[in-house]
Amino acid sequence: MTNFARRYVLKPHVSRSDVELLAWDRDWNLAAMGNEEADVYVDVWSTDDGKNEIHYVEDRPIGLNYLTLRGENLEEVDEDIRGNFEILDFSEALQTLRGAADRDSELRAFYAVALNATEDRRELVLQQFRAAARHSDVGMRQAVVMATGYLPWPDLVALVETMRRDDPDPLVRQNAEILLEGIRRHGQE
């Protein structure tokens, strides 16, 4: 769920090929290649010294691609990522969410907010989740459940517990129960 040091949401025009090209240029070693048939496609590279691991993720259910970074000396890889790719940061994601013209844009922006969330923005993120949990669109309420899997803060888990009990849609309640069971079994990491 959250076992990484940094996450970077890529703007839509940044492709898998762009990431592969940077990996090639930096001599990153391909450790695992994604499954094209999977809902979530993941390629895993390690830096040449083996101290850092970079995951490229095409998260098809939420419609976003992102990179996660783990390791010891992250600054050089962080500079490579930020210097070579356009990143959808928290502020831009929040602005897009607030001005979304259609449901798909609103959902993608909501997920981008969740993927970019940091502790220093906790209250603002909680406000967005609470508002989405009351949304008239069942898809937005469902997004709260799914996004909590990426961001299992205790306040959000409590919100999903309330949704499991009180949401008017049976599928939202069922998916909330599935997420909560996963957290009970596997913890929040």
Salt bridges, closest charged atoms under 4 A:
GLU36 OE2 - ARG16 NH1 2.55
GLU36 OE1 - ARG60 NH2 3.67
GLU53 OE2 - HIS55 NE2 2.57
GLU58 OE2 - ARG16 NE 2.88
GLU58 OE1 - ARG60 NH2 3.18
GLU75 OE2 - ARG6 NH2 2.65
ASP78 OD1 - ARG6 NH1 3.29
ASP78 OD1 - ARG82 NE 3.22
ASP80 OD1 - ARG26 NE 2.97
GLU86 OE1 - LYS11 NZ 3.73
GLU86 OE2 - HIS13 NE2 3.14
GLU92 OE1 - LYS11 NZ 3.13
GLU106 OE2 - HIS135 NE2 3.37
GLU119 OE1 - ARG122 NH1 2.65
GLU123 OE2 - ARG130 NH1 3.40
ASP137 OD2 - ARG103 NE 2.56
ASP155 OD2 - ARG122 NE 3.90
ASP166 OD1 - ARG165 NE 3.38
ASP167 OD2 - ARG141 NE 2.62
GLU177 OE1 - ARG164 NE 3.30
GLU177 OE2 - ARG184 NH2 2.72
GLU181 OE1 - ARG184 NH2 3.07
GLU181 OE2 - ARG185 NE 2.76
